[in-house]
Amino acid sequence: MDHLKRLFRSAPKTPYIVMVGNVGTGKSTIVEKLTGEHGRSSDQATSMTLTSEPFWSFDGSIVIADTPGCNAMDNKMDHSQWIAGAISFMPLSKVSGGDGPVSL
């Protein structure tokens, strides 16, 4: 993970957004649309995203982190730790959740 931190922190002016919300709210779908990643989203009632991971957008204008659902039925502590890790990964520009983005 240290090599990822060095890579992403090499562009300190790049906005960093963390997607946070309940299971099934579309966090992973948004990440897929902005980054071209595949296989992160599903239509399951249980959380398919089990870890946090940062991604560059297509044009390199933002770094966006996908996180597990914060209301998961199983592995609540693991999910909370991954969400906390994403939030502390690099300086935040926005946290986006169920009520929309929150400016910091």
Secondary structure, DSSP 8 states (H G I E B T S, - for coil): -HHHHHHHHT-TTS-EEEE--STTSSHHHHHHHHH---SS----SS----S-EEEE-TTSS-EEEE---TT-SS-HHHHHHHHHHHHHSS--SEEEETTEEEE-
